[in-house]
């Protein structure tokens, strides 16, 4: 008797629509963002090989060792900078941004802005 939340269903429909058009290649992998009520997660994925190349999130121990963020938006910016730095260390300079069905504002936008600030080309 479980029912699915209509907001989640709408997001998954948007995600499927977006995923039809966006593919991560080895030259330009996909930067996928997921946000929950409390945390934000980002990963860079090569869809041709089916592998995750780089990850960053607010759950990591390295994130918790950073100075405490004042709000979730600034935490998302820090995660964007972290993932960009890790990607640049692996030689990834250009990525395709996948908002994963979420609207491009708030924490999703803050994460992408943080990644751009750190030198990643979206």
ABEGO torsion letter per residue (X at the ends): XBBBBAAAAAAAAAAAAAAAABBBBAABBBBBBBBBAABBBBBBBBAAAGBBABBBBAABAAAAABBBBABAAAAAAAAAAAAAAAAAAAGBABBBBBAGGBBBBEAAAAAAAAAAAAGBBX
